[in-house]
Amino acid sequence: MLRLKKRSEFLTAAKGVRLSRRGFVLQAVRRLPEDDKPARVGFTVTKKVGNAVVRNRVKRRLRELARLHGPDHLSNGWDYVLIGKLGGLHLPFEGMIADFKGCTRDLARGKTEPQRKRRPKGGSDRGQKSNKPTRPDPGAGPKEQSAQKSH
């Protein structure tokens, strides 16, 4: 089993199918149909999960999971990314194994989650009119402020 290491490989896997479990999210994408090389696996844990110590513990558990059960359950010609969740730290390892096996079984059967809709970059409310009331001008006198309120 080989490793994914480049950012572009992780981004390609993110465009594929996605399966979520208690301790991790599995992303998978088929490489070229004629590419029948061994499965490649990448591991990542976001900073939302915790500090570096916690993230490394979760990542170690994911690597061990893939090392022990990946060769039997991951298909050749596919790239996989395991994204660690906080549940991956507290979940018994046997539970993670069961989730991993179920996840790969669902993937083989075509049971995947629908693609998440991505928000456009740069904010979703650009160019839209705000419903917030305007505040009176702080440099205006009392008469001008009351005139602004009446509009």
C-alpha positions as CSV (number, residue, x, y, z in Angstrom):
1,M,0.0,0.0,0.0
2,L,1.4,3.4,-1.1
3,R,1.0,6.8,0.5
4,L,-0.6,10.0,-0.9
5,K,1.7,12.9,0.0
6,K,1.1,15.8,-2.5
7,R,-1.6,18.3,-2.0
8,S,-2.9,17.8,-5.5
9,E,-3.5,14.1,-4.8
10,F,-5.5,15.0,-1.7
11,L,-7.5,17.5,-3.7
12,T,-8.3,14.9,-6.4
13,A,-9.5,12.5,-3.8
14,A,-11.8,15.2,-2.4
15,K,-13.6,15.3,-5.7
16,G,-14.5,11.6,-5.4
17,V,-17.0,9.8,-3.2
18,R,-17.2,10.4,0.5
19,L,-18.3,8.2,3.4
20,S,-18.5,9.5,7.0
21,R,-18.2,7.4,10.1
22,R,-17.8,8.1,13.9
23,G,-14.0,8.3,13.9
24,F,-13.1,9.3,10.4
25,V,-14.3,10.3,6.9
26,L,-13.2,8.2,3.9
27,Q,-12.8,9.9,0.6
28,A,-12.1,7.7,-2.4
29,V,-11.5,8.3,-6.1
30,R,-10.7,5.8,-9.0
31,R,-7.5,6.5,-10.8
32,L,-7.4,5.9,-14.6
33,P,-9.2,2.6,-15.4
34,E,-6.1,1.1,-16.9
35,D,-4.1,1.9,-13.7
36,D,-4.2,-1.2,-11.6
37,K,-1.4,-0.4,-9.2
38,P,-1.9,-0.9,-5.4
39,A,-4.2,1.5,-3.5
40,R,-2.7,4.7,-2.2
41,V,-3.8,6.1,1.1
42,G,-3.4,9.6,2.6
43,F,-4.1,10.7,6.2
44,T,-5.1,14.1,7.5
45,V,-6.6,15.6,10.6
46,T,-7.7,19.3,10.8
47,K,-6.8,21.7,13.6
48,K,-10.5,21.6,14.7
49,V,-9.8,18.2,16.2
50,G,-7.3,19.5,18.7
51,N,-3.6,20.5,19.3
52,A,-0.7,18.7,17.6
53,V,-0.5,15.9,20.2
54,V,-4.2,15.0,19.7
55,R,-4.0,15.2,15.9
56,N,-0.9,13.0,15.9
57,R,-2.6,10.4,18.1
58,V,-5.7,10.3,15.8
59,K,-3.4,10.1,12.7
60,R,-1.4,7.2,14.2
61,R,-4.6,5.3,14.8
62,L,-5.7,5.8,11.2
63,R,-2.3,4.7,9.9
64,E,-2.4,1.5,12.0
65,L,-6.0,0.9,10.8
66,A,-4.9,1.2,7.1
67,R,-1.8,-0.9,7.7
68,L,-3.6,-3.8,9.3
69,H,-6.8,-3.9,7.3
70,G,-6.1,-1.8,4.1
71,P,-4.5,-4.6,2.0
72,D,-7.6,-6.8,2.5
73,H,-10.3,-4.1,2.0
74,L,-8.9,-1.4,-0.3
75,S,-9.1,-1.9,-4.0
76,N,-6.2,-1.6,-6.4
77,G,-6.3,1.5,-8.7
78,W,-8.0,3.7,-6.1
79,D,-6.8,6.6,-4.0
80,Y,-8.2,7.0,-0.5
81,V,-7.9,9.7,2.1
82,L,-8.8,9.1,5.7
83,I,-9.8,12.4,7.5
84,G,-9.6,12.0,11.3
85,K,-12.3,13.2,13.6
86,L,-12.3,13.7,17.3
87,G,-14.3,10.5,17.7
88,G,-11.3,8.6,16.3
89,L,-9.4,9.4,19.5
90,H,-12.0,8.0,22.0
91,L,-13.5,5.2,19.9
92,P,-12.3,1.7,20.8
93,F,-10.0,0.4,18.1
94,E,-12.3,-2.5,17.4
95,G,-15.1,0.0,16.7
96,M,-12.8,1.9,14.2
97,I,-12.0,-1.5,12.5
98,A,-15.7,-2.2,12.2
99,D,-16.4,1.2,10.8
100,F,-13.5,0.9,8.3
101,K,-14.7,-2.5,7.1
102,G,-18.3,-1.2,6.8
103,C,-17.1,1.9,5.0
104,T,-15.2,-0.1,2.4
105,R,-18.1,-2.5,2.0
106,D,-20.5,0.4,1.3
107,L,-18.0,1.9,-1.1
108,A,-17.8,-1.4,-3.1
109,R,-21.6,-1.6,-3.2
110,G,-21.9,2.0,-4.4
111,K,-23.5,3.4,-1.2
112,T,-22.0,6.8,-0.8
113,E,-23.1,10.1,0.6
114,P,-24.2,12.9,-1.8
115,Q,-21.6,15.4,-2.7
116,R,-21.6,18.4,-0.4
117,K,-22.3,21.7,-2.0
118,R,-19.3,24.0,-1.7
119,R,-19.8,27.7,-0.8
120,P,-18.2,30.1,-3.3
121,K,-14.9,31.6,-2.2
122,G,-14.9,35.1,-0.9
123,G,-18.2,35.1,1.0
124,S,-21.7,34.2,0.0
125,D,-23.4,37.5,0.6
126,R,-21.4,39.6,-1.9
127,G,-23.5,41.9,-4.0
128,Q,-26.6,41.3,-2.0
129,K,-28.6,44.1,-0.3
130,S,-28.3,44.1,3.5
131,N,-31.4,44.1,5.7
132,K,-29.5,45.9,8.5
133,P,-31.0,49.4,9.3
134,T,-28.6,52.2,8.6
135,R,-27.1,54.0,11.6
136,P,-27.4,57.8,11.8
137,D,-24.3,59.8,10.9
138,P,-22.3,60.4,14.1
139,G,-21.1,63.8,12.9
140,A,-24.7,65.0,12.2
141,G,-26.5,67.4,14.6
142,P,-29.7,66.4,16.4
143,K,-32.0,67.9,13.8
144,E,-30.1,66.0,11.0
145,Q,-30.3,62.8,12.9
146,S,-34.0,63.0,13.4
147,A,-34.4,63.8,9.7
148,Q,-32.4,60.6,8.9
149,K,-34.6,58.5,11.2
150,S,-37.8,59.7,9.5
151,H,-36.6,58.4,6.0
